[in-house]
Amino acid sequence: MTTRRFTRRTLLSSALAAPLVARAPWGKSFWEKKPYQEWTEEEATQMLTDSPWAKGVRVRFELSDPRAGRFQDPGVGLPPVPGGGVPGVGWPRGGDQRGGFPGGGGRSGPGPPTPAEVYLTVRWSSALPVRQALLIDRFGRGGVGKAEARRLLAREEEDYVIEVFGIPYMVVRDKAKQFEAEIRESAVVYRKRGGRIEPEAVTMPPYGEHLAATLRYPRRDPIGLEDEEAEFHAQAGPLTINRKFKLKSMVYRGRLEL
């Protein structure tokens, strides 16, 4: 299920949480303590942005032409993606840590490559708890019992669906099709038992100044707990994205949910 609902609350919480890539172990968490119908909207946002199924990743890269444009501050004038995912953008060596190019993009000529970093969110959107949180994000806590919400939740995902939020559009610019092709070629899931799972479909819808990549992977040879972890890897344009997920942390209601 890839239903979209955009809220400024979700956007802001995601932008603030994005740089905090490493977190302490979750322990006994709200999704283990109570049914999803009782989750608050804040808890649903956490499920979608900072949980065993959704993690931030810091990606460093270089911009060859700082005059190409400006990143806007996170949360200012940008429509959020479902469950957040609009990143914070900063520069490891100087520059405006809230976003924007060092020196305000006002150079008189092209300079050397500019080091930058972007915070992305990688999410297993086919996992049941994520789908439940998306219902709360769309319908509100009081609307999850509606017929449409129940129908969406009852629809089984035939594929693993991984989404990557927060790809800056200005990094892609007029090469969106090429960037999408590179994502399709490189975005794989590695697991301990060997081999790799490649996507069968990739889409990259725009969200204001950002793109979101939706990747569908076949379940023909399902990932199991014996794999211990699943690692997502993709490389496109100047971005190299790597994120590991511990499978034992992704057990929900007694079942591995991916």
N, C-alpha and C positions, 0 to 999 in steps of 0.2 A: 504494500500500500504506500503510495507516494503522495497522499493528499497534502495540499499546501494551505497554510493559514499564517499570515504574517502579523506579528504583534511587536510593538516597540519595546514592551517589557522583556520579551524574549531576546530581542536584538541587543539591548543594553547589557543584560546579564551575560550573554554569550561574549560580547566584546570585552567585558571585564574579566571573564574567566579564561579567555583564550591563552594569555601568556603563561598561565599557571599549568604548564604541561604535566609536571610531576605532582602527584598527590599522595597522601598517606593512604594505607589500605582502607577500604570502605567498611569492613566489619559487618555488623548486623545493620542492614540499611533499610530504608523505608519500603523498598519493593519486596523485602522479605517479611516485613512486619504487618503489612496490611494490603488488602486488595486494591487494584488500580483505581477503582471507583472512588476510593478515599484519598488518593493522592492530591496534594494541593497543586496549584498551577506552578508554584516555585519548584516543587519536587519533579513535576513533569519536565520542566525546563532543565533541571539537573540531569534527568535521565537522557535528554536529547543532546546535552553538551558536555557533560562531565560524569561519566559512569563507565562501568566495564564495557559497554557497547558503543560508547561515543567518547573519543579522546582528542585532545588537541595535539597538534604537532607544529613545531617551530621550523620553518624552512628558510634557509639563507640563500641568497642569490645575488646576482649583480645586474644592475641596470646599465646598459651601454649608453643611454642618452637621457640624462636627468631632465631634459627639457620636454620630454614626451607628454608630461601631464603631471597631475598631483593626485595622491591618495587623499580622500577626505577623512576627517576624523571619524573613528568608529561611532556609529549611532547618529551621525549628523546628516540628515537628508538622504539616507539610504534605506530602502525597504528591506526588512530582515528576511532571511530564509527560514524555512520551517524549523522551529526549535533552535534558532540562532545560527551561528556560523559566520557572521560578519566579523572579520578578524581585526586585531590591532596590528598596526604596521609600524616598524621602527627601523632604525639604522644602528648597527653595532658600534660604529665609530662616528659619533656626532649626529646632528640632525634632529628633527622634531620627532620625539618618541611617540607622539600621538598620531602621527601620520603626516604625509607631505614630504617633499624632497628637501634634502639638506640645502640650505641657502635659499629656500623658497622657490627654487626652479628658475632663478633669475640670471643664470650665467649668460655671458655674451656669446659663448660658443660651446660646442660639445667638449666635455671634459672626459677624464678617465672613467672606467666603470665604477659605479657607485654601489658599495655594499649595502644590502638591505635585507630585511627578514620579514616574513609574513606568518601569521598564525592561522592555521587551517583547522577544521574539525573533520575527522574521519569517523563515520558512523555506520553501523550495521543496521540499516533501516528495515530489514526484513525480520529482525528479531521481535518476538511477541511484546516484550516490555516497551520497546521503542514504538511499536505500532500503537500500543495503548496510550503512551504519552502523547503521540501525535493526535490521537482522538481528543485528549484533553486540550491540547494546543488549538485544535480546530473548533471544537464544540463547547469548550469550557467544562469545568468539572460537573456541572449540573446537566450537561447535554449528552453524556456518554451512554445514557440509556435510550436515546432516540433510535428509531428503527434504522435510519441511515447509518448511524454510528455502529450499531450491532452488525449490520450487513457488511460494512467495510472491514470490521474486525474478524468476521467469520470467513472472509476470503483468504484462502491460504496462498502464500507466496511460493510459486514454483521454483524460484531462483533465490540465491543469496543476493541481496541488494546492498551494495556499499555506496554511500554518498560522501563526497568530499566538498565541503562548503568553504567559501571565502577566497577563491582564486581571483586575484585582482584582474579585472578586465583589461586594464591598461598594460599589463604584462603581455597579454595575448594580442590586443588591438586588432589589426586587420588580418591576423593569421589564426582566427578562431577555428576554422576547419582543420588547419594543419595541427593545431594544438590538440583538438579532439582526436585526430587520427593518431597522434603520438601517445595520448592517454590510452586509447584503445589497444595500441601495440604493446605498451609497457606495463599496464596496470595488472599485476598478477597477485595472487594470494599463495604464499608458501606455507607448507605445513611439515611437521616432523616426519611423517611417514614417507616423505619424498614426493617428488613431482610438484607441479604447480597448477593452479587453476586459473584459466584465462577467461576474460569476459566475453560473453556472446553478444552483448549490446552495450553501447555507451551513448548517453545524451548529455549535453552541457547547456542547460537553459541559463540565461542571464538573469541576475537580480541586481538591478541598478548598476553600481560600479564593480560588481563581482559576478563570477560564474560559479555554478554548482555542477559537479560531475556526478552523474548517476550511472553506476556500473552494475550489470547483472551477470552473475556467475552461475553456471549450472550446478545442480545438486546431485548429479548422476553418481558420483562417488563422495558421499557426504563426509564432511569434517566431523571427527569424533573426539571425545575427551582424551583418547590415547595420543592424539596429536599434540597435546599439551598447550600449544600456542599456534596462532595464525598470524602471519605477518603480511601486511599490505605494502606493496611497493609500486610506485609509478614515477615516471620521469617524462616531462614534457616541457618544451621551451627551456627556461632557466630553472625550473622547479624540479627538485628531486624529493619525493615524499616517501617516508618510511614510517610505519607504525605497527608495533606488535600488540597483540591482544592475548591475554591469559585466558584460556578456555575454561578453567575451573571457576573463574570469577563470573563466567557468563551462563552459569546454570541458574535457571529460573523456574520455580515450582517443580523442582526435581528433574528438569530437562535442559539439555544444552540448547540455548536459543541463539541462533545466528540468522 
